[in-house]
Amino acid sequence: MKLDYHIHTKLCKHASGEMSQFVEQAIAMGFDEMAFTDHIPLPQKFDLKHRMSLSEMEDYLNEIERLKSRYDEINILSGIEADFYDGFEDFLGEFLKRFPLEIVILSVHFIRDWPTGNWVFGYYFPDRPLHAVYSDYLRALMRGVETGLFNVLGHFDLVKRDSAPLIENNENEIRALLESVRRQGMAVEINTSGLRKEIGETYPHHSLWPLIAEFRLPVTLGSDAHSPNQVGYAFDRVEPQLAKIKGLQKVRMEKGKFVPVNWADWTVTIHSD
């Protein structure tokens, strides 16, 4: 099966294209299933430029339902990329009760104890070793996992810098994180968006894939598409590599549970960079 479980919409203010265009692109590429997972609204007007407002959630979900009815060639799931940010746990819990969603991706883009503006794509700590910075991030992810509010761990080495994989200095913390993910019954996302960025590699780095398999964690694939032409980005390159790793199992969501599916057959390349 061909699945893309991480797709944004223009409601997040930094993506483009109509939701129907994302669906039509996925159909044209032969996808069986997709999930819209736009950025969650957050309280206190936090990071408004990167996410939809709470008042737009009903429109977002209604449009997903409309698209489900319109396109029977593909299964469309409702989801959200839900930032974990210390202090917003109660809001998040109430939000997910109000808006039941099939896919809830845990991501960390900001660390509360870091100075204002030090988000994970642009932090600057010249007086701290990189492993300590990575540790801040991994601990925030751990706190998010332990809330039990999420079912997918998204792009979990997002904090990494060039030529400095997390596993080289923070393996014990990564193992503890993955063990917690296993206890919570979550899946781990393999996110291809880094392949179209300067970092030039997937999230997480391929050195972490065998570790995911060691913990017997199911995986989902996500393009993190912010425009229709990014749907399924580089899956034809990445998925065959993942399929070679013994014990690594791709899953889809069905009736609130992850169920195993076969790796997609990308013998015929359908995506071009």
C-alpha positions as CSV (number, residue, x, y, z in Angstrom):
1,M,0.0,0.0,0.0
2,K,1.1,3.5,-0.7
3,L,0.4,5.8,2.3
4,D,1.3,9.4,3.1
5,Y,0.4,10.3,6.7
6,H,1.8,13.8,7.0
7,I,0.1,16.5,4.8
8,H,-0.5,20.2,5.5
9,T,-2.9,22.7,4.1
10,K,-2.8,26.5,3.5
11,L,-4.7,27.0,6.8
12,C,-1.3,26.8,8.5
13,K,-0.3,30.0,6.7
14,H,3.0,28.6,5.3
15,A,1.6,26.0,2.8
16,S,-0.1,26.5,-0.6
17,G,-2.7,24.7,-2.7
18,E,-6.3,23.6,-2.2
19,M,-6.9,20.5,-0.1
20,S,-8.5,18.9,-3.2
21,Q,-5.3,19.4,-5.1
22,F,-3.4,17.4,-2.5
23,V,-5.9,14.6,-2.9
24,E,-5.8,14.6,-6.7
25,Q,-2.0,14.5,-6.6
26,A,-2.1,11.5,-4.3
27,I,-4.5,9.7,-6.5
28,A,-2.4,10.5,-9.6
29,M,0.6,9.0,-7.8
30,G,-1.3,5.8,-7.0
31,F,-1.7,6.3,-3.3
32,D,-4.2,4.2,-1.4
33,E,-4.4,6.4,1.7
34,M,-3.5,9.8,3.0
35,A,-3.9,11.8,6.1
36,F,-4.3,15.6,6.4
37,T,-2.3,16.7,9.5
38,D,-2.2,20.4,9.7
39,H,-0.5,22.3,12.5
40,I,-2.6,22.5,15.7
41,P,-3.9,25.8,17.0
42,L,-2.2,26.7,20.3
43,P,-3.3,28.9,23.2
44,Q,-2.0,32.3,24.2
45,K,-1.7,33.3,20.5
46,F,1.4,31.1,20.4
47,D,3.3,31.0,17.0
48,L,0.3,32.2,15.0
49,K,2.2,32.5,11.8
50,H,2.7,28.7,11.6
51,R,-0.7,27.2,12.4
52,M,-4.4,27.5,11.9
53,S,-6.7,29.3,14.4
54,L,-9.0,27.4,16.7
55,S,-12.0,28.9,14.8
56,E,-10.8,27.2,11.6
57,M,-10.9,23.6,13.0
58,E,-14.5,23.0,12.1
59,D,-13.9,24.1,8.5
60,Y,-10.8,21.9,8.3
61,L,-12.7,18.8,9.5
62,N,-15.7,19.6,7.3
63,E,-13.5,19.9,4.2
64,I,-11.9,16.5,5.0
65,E,-15.4,14.9,5.3
66,R,-16.4,16.6,2.0
67,L,-13.3,15.2,0.3
68,K,-13.9,11.7,1.6
69,S,-17.3,11.8,0.0
70,R,-16.0,13.2,-3.3
71,Y,-13.0,10.9,-3.9
72,D,-13.7,7.2,-3.4
73,E,-10.4,6.3,-5.1
74,I,-8.5,7.0,-2.0
75,N,-9.0,6.7,1.8
76,I,-8.6,10.1,3.6
77,L,-7.9,10.3,7.3
78,S,-8.3,13.3,9.6
79,G,-5.3,14.2,11.6
80,I,-3.2,16.9,13.2
81,E,0.4,17.7,13.8
82,A,0.2,18.6,17.5
83,D,3.1,20.5,19.0
84,F,4.1,19.4,22.5
85,Y,5.0,22.5,24.5
86,D,5.3,22.4,28.3
87,G,2.4,24.1,30.0
88,F,-0.1,23.4,27.1
89,E,-0.9,19.8,28.1
90,D,-4.4,20.6,29.5
91,F,-5.3,22.6,26.3
92,L,-4.1,19.7,24.2
93,G,-6.1,17.1,26.1
94,E,-9.3,19.2,25.9
95,F,-8.7,19.9,22.2
96,L,-8.4,16.2,21.3
97,K,-11.5,15.4,23.3
98,R,-13.4,18.1,21.4
99,F,-12.0,17.1,18.0
100,P,-11.4,13.3,17.8
101,L,-8.8,12.7,15.1
102,E,-7.4,9.6,13.6
103,I,-3.7,10.6,13.4
104,V,-2.2,12.7,16.1
105,I,1.5,13.5,15.3
106,L,3.7,14.5,18.2
107,S,6.2,17.1,17.2
108,V,8.5,19.6,19.1
109,H,9.3,22.8,17.4
110,F,9.9,25.0,20.5
111,I,11.5,24.3,23.9
112,R,9.9,26.3,26.7
113,D,13.2,26.8,28.7
114,W,15.1,28.0,25.7
115,P,15.3,31.8,25.1
116,T,12.6,33.4,22.9
117,G,13.2,32.6,19.3
118,N,15.4,29.5,19.8
119,W,13.2,27.1,18.0
120,V,14.6,23.8,16.8
121,F,15.4,25.0,13.3
122,G,17.4,28.0,14.5
123,Y,18.8,27.5,18.0
124,Y,22.2,29.1,18.9
125,F,24.0,27.9,22.0
126,P,27.7,28.5,21.4
127,D,28.6,27.7,25.1
128,R,26.8,24.4,25.3
129,P,27.9,21.1,23.8
130,L,25.6,19.8,21.1
131,H,24.7,16.6,23.0
132,A,23.3,18.8,25.8
133,V,21.1,20.7,23.3
134,Y,19.9,17.5,21.8
135,S,19.1,16.3,25.3
136,D,16.8,19.2,25.9
137,Y,14.9,18.3,22.8
138,L,14.7,14.6,23.5
139,R,13.5,15.2,27.0
140,A,10.7,17.4,25.6
141,L,9.8,14.6,23.2
142,M,9.8,12.2,26.1
143,R,7.4,14.4,28.2
144,G,5.1,14.6,25.2
145,V,5.1,10.8,24.6
146,E,4.3,10.2,28.3
147,T,1.1,12.3,28.1
148,G,-0.4,9.5,26.1
149,L,-2.2,12.0,23.8
150,F,-0.4,11.1,20.6
151,N,-0.2,8.1,18.3
152,V,2.7,9.0,16.0
153,L,6.1,10.3,16.9
154,G,6.9,12.8,14.2
155,H,10.3,13.6,12.6
156,F,12.0,12.8,16.0
157,D,15.5,14.0,15.2
158,L,14.4,17.4,13.9
159,V,16.9,19.1,16.1
160,K,19.9,17.6,14.4
161,R,22.7,19.5,12.8
162,D,24.8,18.5,9.7
163,S,27.1,15.6,10.2
164,A,26.0,15.2,13.9
165,P,23.5,12.4,14.1
166,L,21.8,12.1,17.5
167,I,22.8,8.5,17.9
168,E,26.4,9.4,18.1
169,N,26.1,11.3,21.4
170,N,22.6,10.6,22.8
171,E,21.9,6.9,22.1
172,N,20.8,6.1,25.7
173,E,18.2,8.9,25.6
174,I,17.0,7.8,22.2
175,R,16.6,4.2,23.5
176,A,14.6,5.5,26.5
177,L,12.4,7.6,24.2
178,L,11.7,4.6,21.9
179,E,10.9,2.4,24.9
180,S,8.4,5.0,26.0
181,V,6.9,5.1,22.5
182,R,6.5,1.3,22.6
183,R,4.8,1.5,26.0
184,Q,2.3,4.0,24.6
185,G,1.6,1.9,21.5
186,M,2.7,4.7,19.2
187,A,4.2,4.5,15.7
188,V,7.3,6.3,14.5
189,E,7.2,8.5,11.4
190,I,9.8,8.3,8.7
191,N,9.6,11.8,7.3
192,T,11.1,12.6,3.9
193,S,10.9,16.4,4.1
194,G,14.6,16.7,5.1
195,L,15.5,15.4,1.6
196,R,14.3,18.6,0.1
197,K,16.1,20.8,2.7
198,E,19.7,21.7,3.3
199,I,20.1,18.8,5.8
200,G,19.6,16.4,2.8
201,E,18.4,13.4,4.8
202,T,15.3,11.9,6.3
203,Y,13.9,12.5,9.7
204,P,15.0,10.4,11.5
205,H,18.5,9.7,10.0
206,H,18.9,6.3,8.4
207,S,21.3,5.3,11.3
208,L,18.3,5.2,13.6
209,W,16.1,3.0,11.4
210,P,17.6,-0.3,12.7
211,L,17.1,1.0,16.3
212,I,13.4,1.5,15.5
213,A,13.3,-2.1,14.2
214,E,15.1,-3.3,17.4
215,F,12.3,-1.9,19.5
216,R,9.7,-3.5,17.2
217,L,8.1,-0.1,16.6
218,P,5.7,0.3,13.7
219,V,6.4,3.0,11.2
220,T,4.4,5.4,9.1
221,L,5.6,7.4,6.1
222,G,5.1,11.1,5.8
223,S,6.1,13.7,3.2
224,D,5.3,16.7,5.4
225,A,3.9,18.1,2.2
226,H,3.3,21.9,2.2
227,S,2.3,22.0,-1.5
228,P,0.5,19.4,-3.7
229,N,3.7,18.5,-5.6
230,Q,5.4,17.4,-2.4
231,V,2.9,14.6,-1.7
232,G,4.8,11.3,-1.4
233,Y,8.1,13.1,-1.8
234,A,11.0,10.7,-2.4
235,F,9.0,7.7,-1.2
236,D,10.2,5.8,-4.2
237,R,13.8,6.2,-2.9
238,V,13.2,5.8,0.8
239,E,10.6,3.0,1.0
240,P,12.7,0.3,-0.7
241,Q,15.6,1.1,1.7
242,L,13.2,0.8,4.7
243,A,11.9,-2.5,3.4
244,K,15.4,-4.0,3.6
245,I,15.6,-3.6,7.3
246,K,14.6,-6.7,9.1
247,G,11.8,-6.2,11.6
248,L,10.7,-2.8,10.3
249,Q,7.0,-2.9,9.8
250,K,4.9,-0.3,8.0
251,V,1.4,0.3,9.3
252,R,-1.8,2.1,8.5
253,M,-4.5,3.3,10.9
254,E,-7.8,1.3,10.9
255,K,-10.6,1.8,13.5
256,G,-8.2,3.4,16.0
257,K,-5.5,0.8,15.7
258,F,-2.3,0.4,13.7
259,V,-2.4,-2.6,11.4
260,P,0.5,-4.0,9.4
261,V,0.6,-3.4,5.6
262,N,3.1,-4.5,3.0
263,W,5.8,-2.1,1.8
264,A,4.7,-0.4,-1.5
265,D,6.1,-1.6,-4.8
266,W,8.0,1.3,-6.3
267,T,9.4,-0.8,-9.2
268,V,7.9,1.9,-11.5
269,T,9.1,5.3,-10.3
270,I,6.2,7.7,-10.1
271,H,7.9,10.6,-8.5
272,S,10.6,12.8,-10.0
273,D,12.7,15.3,-8.1
